[in-house]
Amino acid sequence: MASTSINPSTLLPLELVDKCIGSRIWVIMKNDKEIVGTLSGFDDYVNMVLEDVVEFENTPDGKKVTKLDTILLNGNHITMLVPGGEGPEV
């Protein structure tokens, strides 16, 4: 019979995001944007508040870099989160 006990070292996705609060995080979006900022908070839908943000966007004219103080990201548009990531190479 298979064991149904949970391994205490197992880390659930939202627990990992919670451990990233106050740290830098690299967010790769579904569109051509990547965002790096300090995670201030998030909810169950992974909507995120980031501070000291740098946004990297691929445009027909090349990469566009925008600096922002604070943003609210919609979790539906996030593809991947990289804790401690510093973003794409420029």
Backbone as numpy.savetxt, mean C-alpha at the origin, in Angstrom:
# Nx Ny Nz CAx CAy CAz Cx Cy Cz
-7.16 -37.87 10.03 -8.01 -36.70 10.03 -7.11 -35.47 10.03
-7.49 -34.46 9.25 -6.71 -33.23 9.13 -6.89 -32.36 10.37
-5.81 -31.73 10.74 -5.86 -30.85 11.91 -6.52 -29.52 11.54
-7.40 -29.04 12.38 -8.07 -27.76 12.12 -7.53 -26.64 12.98
-6.46 -26.92 13.75 -5.90 -25.87 14.59 -5.16 -24.85 13.72
-5.10 -23.64 14.19 -4.45 -22.55 13.47 -3.03 -22.40 13.98
-2.10 -22.32 13.05 -0.70 -22.11 13.40 -0.55 -20.72 14.02
-0.02 -20.60 15.23 0.08 -19.28 15.88 1.01 -18.32 15.14
1.87 -18.84 14.27 2.76 -17.96 13.52 2.13 -17.45 12.22
0.90 -17.91 11.93 0.20 -17.46 10.73 -0.19 -15.99 10.88
0.11 -15.19 9.87 -0.21 -13.77 9.89 -1.27 -13.49 8.84
-2.41 -13.00 9.25 -3.49 -12.69 8.32 -3.18 -11.39 7.58
-3.72 -11.22 6.36 -3.40 -10.03 5.56 -3.64 -8.71 6.28
-4.80 -8.54 6.91 -5.08 -7.27 7.59 -4.18 -7.07 8.81
-3.72 -8.17 9.41 -2.77 -8.05 10.52 -1.43 -7.51 10.02
-1.02 -7.95 8.84 0.23 -7.44 8.26 0.10 -5.96 7.94
-1.02 -5.55 7.36 -1.23 -4.13 7.05 -1.23 -3.33 8.35
-1.86 -3.86 9.40 -1.90 -3.17 10.68 -0.50 -2.96 11.25
0.38 -3.93 11.07 1.76 -3.80 11.54 2.53 -2.72 10.78
2.03 -2.33 9.61 2.70 -1.33 8.77 2.31 0.11 9.14
1.35 0.30 10.02 0.94 1.66 10.40 2.15 2.39 10.98
2.37 3.58 10.46 3.51 4.39 10.89 4.76 4.13 10.06
4.70 3.16 9.15 5.85 2.82 8.31 5.59 3.19 6.86
6.66 3.23 6.08 6.54 3.49 4.65 5.98 2.24 3.97
5.14 2.47 2.96 4.54 1.37 2.22 4.45 1.78 0.75
4.70 0.84 -0.13 4.63 1.04 -1.57 3.33 0.40 -2.04
2.47 1.20 -2.68 1.17 0.73 -3.14 1.16 0.74 -4.67
0.91 -0.42 -5.25 0.81 -0.53 -6.71 -0.67 -0.59 -7.04
-1.11 0.36 -7.86 -2.52 0.51 -8.20 -2.87 -0.27 -9.47
-4.16 -0.46 -9.74 -4.62 -1.15 -10.94 -4.34 -0.36 -12.21
-4.29 0.97 -12.09 -3.98 1.79 -13.26 -2.47 1.95 -13.35
-1.98 2.95 -14.02 -0.54 3.14 -14.21 0.08 3.98 -13.10
-0.41 3.85 -11.87 0.13 4.64 -10.75 0.72 3.73 -9.69
1.78 4.23 -9.08 2.38 3.59 -7.91 2.57 4.69 -6.88
2.30 4.37 -5.63 2.29 5.38 -4.58 3.14 4.88 -3.42
3.97 5.77 -2.88 4.77 5.46 -1.70 4.43 6.50 -0.64
4.13 6.04 0.57 3.82 6.97 1.64 3.86 6.28 2.99
3.66 7.06 4.03 3.61 6.53 5.38 2.16 6.20 5.71
1.90 4.95 6.05 0.54 4.50 6.34 0.06 5.06 7.67
-1.03 5.84 7.63 -1.62 6.41 8.85 -2.76 5.56 9.37
-3.50 4.93 8.46 -4.64 4.11 8.87 -5.29 3.44 7.68
-6.18 2.48 7.98 -6.90 1.75 6.95 -8.17 1.17 7.58
-9.07 0.70 6.71 -10.29 0.05 7.21 -10.38 -1.37 6.67
-11.50 -2.04 6.92 -11.67 -3.43 6.49 -11.67 -3.59 4.98
-11.91 -2.51 4.23 -11.91 -2.56 2.77 -10.55 -2.17 2.21
-9.58 -1.99 3.08 -8.21 -1.56 2.77 -8.20 -0.19 2.09
-9.22 0.64 2.36 -9.09 2.05 2.04 -7.99 2.56 2.95
-7.07 3.36 2.43 -5.88 3.73 3.20 -5.69 5.24 3.25
-5.20 5.72 4.39 -4.76 7.11 4.52 -3.24 7.07 4.57
-2.60 7.82 3.64 -1.15 7.88 3.56 -0.70 9.32 3.71
0.44 9.51 4.36 1.03 10.84 4.53 2.41 10.85 3.88
2.92 12.06 3.60 4.23 12.24 2.96 4.33 11.35 1.73
3.43 11.59 0.79 3.21 10.71 -0.36 4.00 11.16 -1.58
4.51 10.16 -2.32 5.08 10.39 -3.64 4.31 9.48 -4.59
3.72 10.08 -5.63 2.95 9.34 -6.62 3.75 9.25 -7.92
3.91 8.04 -8.43 4.60 7.79 -9.69 3.56 7.37 -10.71
3.49 8.07 -11.84 2.49 7.76 -12.86 3.18 7.63 -14.22
2.86 6.55 -14.92 3.37 6.37 -16.28 2.44 7.08 -17.24
2.97 8.04 -17.99 2.19 8.79 -18.96 2.83 8.61 -20.33
2.15 9.00 -21.40 2.75 8.92 -22.74 4.04 9.75 -22.84
4.17 10.78 -22.00 5.36 11.63 -22.01 6.47 11.12 -21.10
6.25 10.00 -20.42 7.24 9.45 -19.49 6.67 9.37 -18.09
7.56 9.20 -17.12 7.11 9.10 -15.72 6.86 10.49 -15.15
5.73 10.61 -14.47 5.38 11.85 -13.78 5.43 11.56 -12.27
6.14 12.42 -11.53 6.27 12.25 -10.09 5.59 13.43 -9.40
4.68 13.13 -8.48 3.94 14.16 -7.75 4.09 13.92 -6.26
4.37 14.98 -5.51 4.47 14.88 -4.05 3.21 15.47 -3.43
2.65 14.76 -2.45 1.42 15.16 -1.79 1.58 15.01 -0.28
0.85 15.83 0.50 0.92 15.74 1.96 0.17 14.52 2.49
-1.12 14.44 2.17 -1.99 13.37 2.68 -2.98 12.96 1.61
-3.21 11.64 1.48 -4.21 11.17 0.53 -5.04 10.05 1.15
-6.21 9.83 0.57 -7.07 8.71 0.91 -7.18 7.84 -0.34
-6.73 6.59 -0.24 -6.79 5.67 -1.37 -7.99 4.76 -1.24
-8.68 4.51 -2.35 -9.78 3.57 -2.38 -9.20 2.16 -2.51
-9.51 1.29 -1.58 -8.97 -0.06 -1.59 -9.31 -0.88 -2.81
-10.41 -0.54 -3.51 -10.80 -1.28 -4.72 -9.79 -1.12 -5.85
-8.96 -0.10 -5.80 -8.04 0.18 -6.89 -6.61 -0.28 -6.60
-6.42 -0.96 -5.48 -5.09 -1.41 -5.09 -4.85 -2.82 -5.62
-3.68 -3.00 -6.26 -3.30 -4.33 -6.74 -2.38 -5.03 -5.75
-1.38 -4.30 -5.23 -0.40 -4.92 -4.36 0.17 -3.92 -3.37
0.48 -4.39 -2.17 1.11 -3.58 -1.14 2.49 -4.16 -0.84
3.49 -3.28 -0.74 4.85 -3.71 -0.44 5.31 -2.98 0.83
5.21 -3.63 1.99 5.66 -2.98 3.22 7.15 -2.63 3.15
7.48 -1.40 3.53 8.87 -0.96 3.51 9.40 -0.61 2.16
8.57 -0.74 1.13 9.02 -0.46 -0.24 9.23 1.03 -0.48
10.17 1.35 -1.33 10.46 2.76 -1.65 10.01 3.14 -3.06
9.26 2.27 -3.71 8.71 2.62 -5.01 9.57 2.21 -6.17
9.10 2.55 -7.37 9.82 2.16 -8.57 11.09 2.96 -8.75
12.02 2.40 -9.48 13.23 3.15 -9.81 12.86 4.21 -10.83
13.34 5.42 -10.59 13.00 6.53 -11.49 14.08 6.68 -12.53
